[in-house]
Amino acid sequence: MSKETYLELFKKYDLYRSDIYMLTEEKPTEILFLFEEVCDELIKEKAINRQIPPEFINNAKYFSGQNTFVNIYFSDITNRAFFLSDLIDFLSLIKSAKKNQ
């Protein structure tokens, strides 16, 4: 998976924006599904995932592994939205950094 594939996931749910957390009441289902798909991809061994901060990867692994504390934390839609918002912001930074090189 490349960075663009992650971005396509965000676009698939019409959540390609860094203020996803503002849409928790308007698009809760989309946020739930996007979060699950993103976590599934974050735990895969892909080159792009080696560029993503380990906090994202670790949280995805804990979530997918049914860690009680992490799953309770992410049962709140707002926490999922902030996670996704931070991730899309980071992916945008990767894009900008490569353009400026």
N, C-alpha and C positions, 0 to 999 in steps of 0.2 A: 504494500500500500504506500502510496506517495502522499505528500501533503495535499495534493489536489483531490485525491480520493476522499480524504477527511472533509475537505471543503464541499465536495459533492454531497456527502451525507447531510451536512448542514443545509445545503440548498434543497435537498430532497424534501425536507420538512419545512421549508420556507423560514428557516431560522438562521440565515447567513447574516448575522449581525452580532456585535459585541454586547448589546444590551438585552440579551435573551431573558434575563431575569425580570425585565419589564413585561414579559408576555406570559407569566405564570398563570394568570387567570384566563387569558385569551386562548392560549395554546398548551394546556397542560398535557394532553395526550401526546402531542408532537414532541414535547420536551422529554416525556417519559420514554418514548420509543427511541428518540435520538440518543439519549443518555445510554440506553442499553446497547445500541449498535456501536456507539463510540467505545464503550468499555470492552465490547467483544473485540474490536480492532486494536485497542491499546495493549491487550495482553498477547497479541501475536508477535512473533519474531520478525519484525520488518525494519528496514533501514531508517525510515522516518521516525520510528519509535525510539531509536537511539539518540535522536536530537531533541526529543520531548523531555522536559524535566521529570525526574523519577517520581515526584509526588503524584503526577497524573497516572503513571503506570502502576504505582503501588496501590493507589486508591481503586483503580480498575481491577487489579488482581484481588484485592480484599473484597470488593463488591461481588465479583464473579465467583469468588470462593465462599460466598455467604458468611463473611465475617459479621457477627452480630452487631458490633458497635458501628461499623461502617454502613451496614444496611439500614440501621436505625437512623443514622445521620442522613443518608440519602433517601430515606422515605419522605423527607420534606422536599417538595418540588422546587422550592427556592434554592436549596443547596445543590440540587442537580443543575439548575439553571446557572448558578454562579460558576460551577465547575465547567460547564460548557462555554460560558462567556469567557472565562480565563483561558480555556484551551483555544478558542477561535482567535483571541487576541494574541496568544503566543504564536499560533500558526501564521498570523499576519506579520508578526515580527520576523519570522524566518523568511518570509517572502520579501520583505523590505530589505533585510540584511543582504540577501543574495543579489537583489537589484543594485544595491549600492557598492558592490564589490567590483 
